[in-house]
Amino acid sequence: MKIEVRSPTRVDLAGGTLDLWPLYNFVGSAKTVNVAIDIWTQAEIEETGDGSIELISKDLNLDKKYINLQEALKDTDPKLSLLQKHLAYWKPKVGFRLTTSSQSPVGGGLGGSSSLTISILKAFEKLTREEFRDSHGRVHVAHNIEAQVLNTPTGTQDYYPADLGGLNLIHYDASGIHLQTLPVENTPFAEQFLLVNTGKAHHSGLNNFEVMTRAVHKDPTTLKALHDIKVIADEMSIACLTKGWDRLPELFRREYEARVRLAPAFTSPEIEKLSDVSLKAGALAVKICGAGGGGCVMVWCPPGGRTGVAAACEKAGFQVLAARTVAPLR
């Protein structure tokens, strides 16, 4: 039996960082808005017919074989950390070959590792015939596994677009997580959305942990920036629900300003250069992806202006990614 699962990555549109517990409680409640994109991660599992286990990561150029599960879990190679956490969680009773791959740039800020975690979980669900009750259950395990790997607090917003696709409005409050997934058809994303890689990897755990530490210590600048990001995300959610797409450039500009106030490390010389190049070429706004500091930037182009903005970015030495939004998967 061969199992193949692939999951999209995402661009976060507003409210990032507030998906991190307990930050959303510090501002009462919060929303995060993101959209799935067709930069995919993949997990394949084939039963081996015996108890042996083979772990293959195409991205890490890794291929290791073990006589059984116990031997696989004993390996001290740090590159195996994510896969080992999945093995420890599932404790599969059959031998198998697991192959993983990702199209997402390393440190791109697109939630690539979170998407891969969802792909691996779904593959093991099929192998073990033990399915999660719903998306929330799958996401709960996914973000705990990644916290074990990263040894840092992890949010949850990245896992929902990987699991469900679409345009996601995620509401966090004291009662839990509430989700609404919208279609991407008849939206301006196809014409105005442009994804560009700055060429410098980011480190999301570092930036988010710095923000959390300052918020816990009640730093007024941090709390004000988080409150502003909450308000912007609320307005972004309303714009998506009411198809008020003309509001997006203003919201992206406000989000950019608030996020840089939250932590100067959210921007970088590469991001500032890309912003300058794209805006001079006619772009309406830019949106830092993920925790920033590098990685990818979403550039919002005017109708009919996408090609010109893309050409200007490429001329300046940036990589334009051929990414499009992904419709809801269910």
GUGU-523068 format. One line per 10 residues: number of its first residue (from 1); their letters; for each residue x, y, z of C-alpha. Coordinates in pm, 1 decimal. Example, Ala and Ser with C-alpha at 12.3 -4.5 7.8 and 13.67 -1.06 7.14 Angstrom:
<sites>
1) AS) 1230.0/-450.0/780.0  1367.0/-106.0/714.0 $
</sites>
This chain:
<sites>
1) MKIEVRSPTR) 0.0/0.0/0.0  130.8/344.6/-97.1  -5.6/653.2/77.9  49.9/998.8/-71.0  -51.2/1323.2/100.5  26.8/1678.7/0.1  -62.2/2000.9/180.0  -47.5/2367.9/81.0  149.9/2635.6/259.0  9.6/2981.8/332.5 $
11) VDLAGGTLDL) 48.0/3357.6/328.9  -68.4/3523.6/649.7  -267.3/3837.0/570.6  -328.0/3980.6/918.7  -314.0/3891.3/1286.6  1.3/3680.9/1283.5  175.6/3632.3/1621.5  -161.0/3669.2/1799.3  -228.4/3299.8/1729.0  38.5/3226.0/1987.7 $
21) WPLYNFVGSA) -102.1/3131.5/2331.0  -138.2/3324.9/2557.2  -86.7/3641.8/2349.1  -442.6/3652.6/2215.5  -566.9/3653.4/2575.0  -363.3/3966.6/2645.4  -578.0/4160.5/2395.4  -909.6/4000.6/2494.5  -945.4/3787.3/2183.1  -795.7/3794.5/1835.3 $
31) KTVNVAIDIW) -838.1/3693.6/1473.7  -581.1/3571.4/1225.6  -646.8/3579.3/851.0  -447.8/3369.6/604.0  -480.9/3210.3/261.8  -349.6/2876.5/135.3  -107.9/2880.8/-159.9  5.3/2615.3/-406.1  356.7/2573.6/-271.7  319.7/2219.3/-144.3 $
41) TQAEIEETGD) 469.1/1979.3/105.4  435.9/1604.6/60.0  458.0/1285.7/264.2  456.7/934.4/115.8  438.8/611.2/312.1  485.6/259.5/175.6  463.5/-50.8/393.8  784.0/-254.8/377.7  632.7/-592.2/463.0  859.6/-640.3/762.4 $
51) GSIELISKDL) 934.2/-435.5/1072.4  1203.1/-222.1/911.2  1176.9/155.5/885.1  1329.8/383.8/622.5  1320.9/762.7/660.5  1387.4/974.0/351.7  1393.7/1354.5/344.2  1452.6/1486.1/-6.1  1510.5/1838.6/125.9  1774.8/1731.9/378.1 $
61) NLDKKYINLQ) 1932.7/1475.0/142.4  1866.1/1215.5/411.2  1804.1/841.6/370.1  1831.6/619.0/678.3  1722.1/260.4/742.5  1653.1/85.7/1072.6  1561.0/-268.1/1167.9  1271.7/-149.4/1385.0  1100.9/149.9/1548.3  1318.4/142.7/1859.7 $
71) EALKDTDPKL) 1635.8/176.4/1653.3  1488.5/468.2/1457.5  1404.2/650.8/1779.2  1756.6/599.2/1917.7  1927.6/781.7/1629.0  2082.6/1107.0/1755.9  2104.7/1281.9/1417.5  1938.6/1624.2/1477.6  1806.3/1626.9/1120.8  1570.6/1346.2/1221.9 $
81) SLLQKHLAYW) 1405.9/1537.2/1505.8  1074.5/1616.3/1333.4  1030.9/1267.1/1190.5  1122.0/1104.6/1522.4  858.3/1308.2/1708.1  597.2/1176.5/1466.1  719.9/819.0/1513.4  708.5/859.0/1890.7  352.1/991.7/1871.0  212.3/722.7/1637.8 $
91) KPKVGFRLTT) 422.9/420.7/1742.6  331.2/238.7/1419.8  319.6/-138.7/1447.0  420.2/-208.7/1085.1  736.9/-142.8/891.0  731.4/139.1/637.7  926.5/378.0/418.8  846.8/747.9/482.6  951.3/1002.4/219.2  904.7/1375.9/275.7 $
101) SSQSPVGGGL) 960.4/1679.5/54.6  875.4/2049.4/48.0  858.8/2311.9/-226.3  871.5/2592.9/31.9  1195.4/2793.6/56.7  1378.0/2720.9/382.5  1297.9/3004.5/623.2  1052.6/3148.8/372.0  787.9/3243.5/627.0  522.1/3041.2/444.4 $
111) GGSSSLTISI) 459.2/2787.3/720.0  646.6/2514.0/534.8  739.9/2306.6/839.9  382.8/2331.6/969.9  246.0/2219.8/634.1  487.6/1926.3/629.6  376.3/1830.4/979.7  15.0/1818.2/856.9  118.4/1607.4/556.0  300.1/1359.0/780.6 $
121) LKAFEKLTRE) 11.4/1340.2/1028.7  -241.2/1271.3/752.7  -18.4/1001.4/605.5  13.7/825.3/941.4  -360.6/856.5/997.3  -410.3/649.9/683.6  -135.4/402.8/773.2  -264.8/340.8/1126.2  -634.1/390.6/1039.9  -657.5/621.6/1341.7 $
131) EFRDSHGRVH) -809.1/947.2/1219.9  -845.5/1269.2/1414.1  -1199.1/1375.8/1497.9  -1167.3/1705.9/1313.0  -921.0/1969.3/1196.4  -888.8/2116.5/1546.5  -772.0/1781.6/1684.0  -514.2/1745.2/1408.3  -388.1/2100.7/1459.4  -362.5/2050.8/1836.2 $
141) VAHNIEAQVL) -125.4/1757.6/1791.4  64.2/1927.2/1507.0  155.2/2239.3/1700.9  259.1/2035.7/2005.2  487.3/1818.2/1791.8  650.2/2127.5/1641.8  695.8/2279.9/1987.9  882.7/1964.0/2087.9  1108.7/1999.4/1784.4  1169.3/2374.5/1805.6 $
151) NTPTGTQDYY) 1176.8/2398.7/2186.0  987.1/2726.7/2163.1  621.9/2837.7/2183.6  427.4/2770.1/1863.5  106.2/2920.9/1730.5  -161.7/2734.1/1538.2  -261.0/2948.8/1239.8  -21.3/2781.3/993.9  -181.6/2438.6/1024.0  -536.1/2529.2/921.0 $
161) PADLGGLNLI) -462.5/2635.2/561.0  -235.4/2331.0/528.4  -523.3/2110.0/639.4  -816.5/2287.1/476.3  -693.2/2519.9/199.4  -894.5/2832.5/122.5  -910.3/3177.5/280.5  -920.6/3128.9/657.4  -1062.8/3352.6/928.2  -944.7/3209.0/1260.0 $
171) HYDASGIHLQ) -1086.8/3348.9/1584.2  -907.3/3290.8/1915.3  -1075.8/3352.6/2250.2  -1103.4/3199.7/2597.4  -1340.0/2928.6/2472.7  -1102.1/2802.0/2205.7  -1041.8/2834.1/1831.7  -1322.8/2908.7/1586.8  -1269.9/2878.7/1213.0  -1438.5/2999.8/896.4 $
181) TLPVENTPFA) -1292.7/2893.4/560.5  -1395.7/3100.2/257.9  -1356.6/3029.2/-115.4  -1083.3/3206.4/-311.6  -1281.9/3222.3/-635.2  -1407.5/3567.9/-735.5  -1146.2/3740.8/-522.4  -865.6/3968.6/-647.7  -590.9/3731.3/-534.9  -540.8/3580.7/-881.1 $
191) EQFLLVNTGK) -468.5/3921.0/-1036.3  -317.6/4125.9/-754.2  -128.1/3874.7/-537.5  248.4/3845.1/-598.7  486.4/3641.6/-382.0  855.1/3735.9/-376.0  1147.1/3571.2/-195.2  1400.3/3813.3/-44.3  1668.3/3544.6/-49.6  1736.9/3570.3/323.1 $
201) AHHSGLNNFE) 1591.9/3306.7/556.0  1400.3/3412.7/865.8  1388.0/3256.9/1213.7  1029.1/3268.5/1335.4  1083.6/3112.8/1676.3  1327.1/3386.5/1776.3  1105.9/3681.3/1679.6  790.1/3536.3/1832.5  964.7/3444.4/2156.3  1102.5/3797.5/2192.0 $
211) VMTRAVHKDP) 752.3/3937.7/2147.0  604.1/3694.7/2399.0  869.2/3774.0/2658.6  808.0/4147.6/2632.7  430.3/4102.2/2638.6  448.9/3889.1/2952.9  653.4/4167.1/3113.1  379.2/4414.9/3013.3  600.2/4624.8/2788.7  365.0/4907.0/2678.6 $
221) TTLKALHDIK) 508.3/4941.9/2326.4  465.9/4570.0/2263.5  111.7/4557.6/2401.6  9.4/4862.8/2195.5  148.1/4705.3/1877.3  -33.0/4377.2/1951.5  -357.2/4567.9/2007.2  -312.2/4750.1/1676.4  -247.3/4419.6/1495.9  -565.5/4280.4/1654.2 $
231) VIADEMSIAC) -771.6/4575.6/1526.0  -623.2/4544.4/1176.5  -699.0/4170.4/1168.1  -1057.7/4234.7/1276.8  -1093.8/4482.4/989.9  -927.2/4240.0/746.8  -1174.1/3968.9/847.8  -1466.6/4202.9/781.3  -1316.9/4305.3/445.0  -1292.7/3939.5/339.5 $
241) LTKGWDRLPE) -1647.8/3862.7/451.7  -1797.9/4169.0/282.4  -1571.2/4156.6/-26.2  -1431.2/4497.1/61.6  -1114.0/4420.1/-129.9  -1030.3/4785.8/-192.7  -946.9/4813.6/179.1  -665.1/4558.6/163.5  -377.7/4791.3/60.8  -446.5/5025.3/352.8 $
251) LFRREYEARV) -469.5/4732.7/595.3  -144.3/4582.3/465.9  31.9/4918.5/509.9  -98.0/4957.4/864.9  -4.1/4598.7/949.1  349.5/4651.8/818.3  393.2/4959.7/1037.9  251.6/4789.9/1348.7  460.7/4478.0/1296.9  784.2/4671.7/1269.7 $
261) RLAPAFTSPE) 692.6/4854.6/1591.6  631.4/4516.7/1752.4  990.2/4412.8/1682.2  1244.7/4586.3/1457.8  1373.1/4238.5/1362.7  1051.8/4182.9/1164.3  1204.8/4386.0/883.5  1550.3/4369.2/725.4  1755.8/4553.1/462.8  1638.0/4300.0/204.3 $
271) IEKLSDVSLK) 1271.4/4353.3/292.6  1313.4/4731.8/287.7  1480.1/4715.4/-53.5  1205.3/4490.5/-190.9  941.6/4723.6/-51.6  1107.0/5024.4/-214.1  1147.5/4851.1/-551.8  793.0/4716.2/-565.9  624.8/5039.0/-451.3  820.8/5243.3/-706.3 $
281) AGALAVKICG) 703.8/4994.7/-971.5  341.7/5065.4/-881.8  263.4/4812.2/-608.5  -1.3/4921.4/-360.3  141.5/4757.9/-47.1  368.0/4483.0/82.6  302.3/4222.9/351.8  583.2/4051.9/541.1  521.8/3676.2/550.6  544.1/3492.1/880.1 $
291) AGGGGCVMVW) 770.2/3636.8/1146.7  968.2/3840.4/896.4  1333.3/3927.9/923.1  1371.7/3778.3/576.9  1193.9/3505.6/385.8  907.3/3591.6/154.8  702.5/3906.1/109.4  356.4/3929.2/-43.7  330.0/4225.5/-280.4  -20.9/4358.8/-351.0 $
301) CPPGGRTGVA) -35.7/4487.7/-707.4  -289.6/4713.3/-880.0  -524.2/4550.2/-1132.4  -323.8/4495.2/-1449.8  3.5/4586.8/-1278.8  125.2/4248.3/-1159.6  354.4/4178.1/-1456.8  533.1/4512.6/-1430.4  588.6/4481.8/-1056.3  718.6/4126.4/-1096.5 $
311) AACEKAGFQV) 964.0/4238.5/-1365.7  1095.9/4518.0/-1143.0  1147.2/4276.8/-852.3  1334.0/4029.1/-1071.2  1550.5/4305.1/-1220.3  1648.9/4402.2/-865.0  1763.9/4045.1/-799.9  1464.8/3905.5/-612.6  1300.1/3571.8/-689.3  935.6/3591.3/-791.9 $
321) LAARTVAPLR) 755.1/3270.4/-693.7  485.5/3129.1/-919.4  239.2/3094.3/-632.3  -138.9/3103.1/-653.6  -407.2/3064.5/-390.9  -562.6/2723.5/-320.2  -937.6/2667.5/-298.4  -1084.1/2494.2/8.6  -982.5/2127.2/6.4  -1314.7/2004.6/145.9 $
</sites>
